[in-house]
Amino acid sequence: MNKKSKPQVTIKQGQTFPLTIKRLGINGEGVGYFKKQVVFVAGALPEEEVVVEATRIHPKFAEGKIKRIRKKSPHRVKAPCPIYEQCGGCQLQHLAYPQQLKEKRDVVIQALERHTKLKLDQLDIRPAIGMEDPWNYRNKSSFQIGTDKGKVIAGLYGMDSHRLIPIDQCMVQHPATNKVTQTVKQILSDLNIPVYEERKRKGIIRTVVTRVGFETGEVQVVLITAKEELPRKELIIEEIKKRLPEVKSIIQNVNGAKTSLIFGDKTIHLEGERVVQETLGDLSFELSARAFFQLNPTQTVKLYDEVKKAAKLTGNEKVVDAYCGVGTIGLWLADGAKEIRGMDTIEEGIKDAQKNASRHDIVNAKYVTGTAEHWLPKWVKEGWSPDVIVVDPPRTGCDQRFLDTVLKVKPKRFIYVSCNPSTLAKDIQYVSKHYKVSYIQPFDMFPHTAHVECISQLILKV
């Protein structure tokens, strides 16, 4: 006879209940269990006892908001940013920075527990590498332009809303991006340039994107417009040049689509250089308006040095830089390798990678457009097999066909740079029959946010 299963206890919307927070979730929220149901609570911290109101009910979990904190975490601090709770750009400013690093390592462990069958007590998961000064680290800002009571504002949309939160000084942005964005906003206001209204789909200026070279001090401004026609264009350019001599590149990008994507397909050079220069270590890079580049140059140098260490290069290795973008990782490794070969599906990135190699007289690096699934088997057939493959995929992780190709080619070392612990864990599990995880090194590229990056050194099993 079948035992009668107990009816499942369900949380109701608006219900208030006590909750003990056990850990942080991947998005920086506190995680607790009420009558065996998972509850995610934004702003709650591990070890805290809170009273929660259920705000959203999902089939497998519930979301809630803090009504009262009964017992505070010893690591809770006052967030220094005055609009921290409205903005949503940072998720962890209320957690002391040393503890942020410990919790981010724990998020990596949780992902491995959930998505792999590895024995975690036998894994070398190292303490997260953080920043000495975890503020003003971002080299690029993308602030939406809007109006509030007739006044032009620049900022970000609040969490789960279409309300634009004005931001005058973002504490994680480089001071130059803050200054330039505020000045450009003022210029647009002074010249009465029509600001885009999302609901009515009227107006011109949608977003101001500002990028600064940490080492060079050069600044690029990109005006994202809803139409190609930019009213008073010459006056805008003249005022930017007059008020902001540090701006070396002024670009317009046209995006008329109803989309959350910032950039459109058409880019127009307005004034100055087409690119700005940035330096990492001994390498310099030209950055065009849409080029991908790491947002935290200080930590990027540490990250790439760790990749080099994990690759264990002696000067004799053939290295593949997959998902290579503008070639930054491959060029960082080039002086220690016999040959670098990189590929990416974005042709503009490959052209930039080739230019970057040429500018630094790096002759042992070759870059091609296309997928690793196409190029790797072709090279192996021609008698060229890599000793090391380095991959830095998007948040969605590696394409399964790419992983299948790695398993066929069997490089001695597979170095996986990841910005998403969940997809990293799934991909590690997929290759675990043939590759052993030597170690995982978490990195804090974005202090005060929930993001954590990792470098994993995977060694071919003999």
ABEGO torsion letter per residue (X at the ends): XBBBBBBBBBBBBGBBBBBBBABBBAAGBBBBBBGGBBBBBBGBBBGBBBBBBBABBBAABBBBBBABBABBBAABBBBABAAAAAAGABAAAABBAAAAAAAAAAAAAAAAAAABABBAAABBBBBBBBBABABGABABBBBBBBBBGGBBBBEBBBBGBABBBBBABBAABBAAAAAAAAAAAAAAAAAGBBBBBAAAGBEABABBBBBBBAAAGBBBBBBBBABABBBGAAAAAAAAAAABAABABBBBBBBABBBABABBABBBBABEBABBBBBBEABBBBBBAABBBBABAAAAAAAAAAAAAAAGBAGABBBBBBGAEAGAAAAAAAAABABBBBBBABAAAAAAAAAAAAAAGBAABBBBBEBAAAAAAAAAAAGBBBABBBBBBBAAEBBAAAAAAAAAAGBABBBBBBABAAAAAAAAAAAAAABBBABBBBBBABBGBABBBBBBBBBBBX
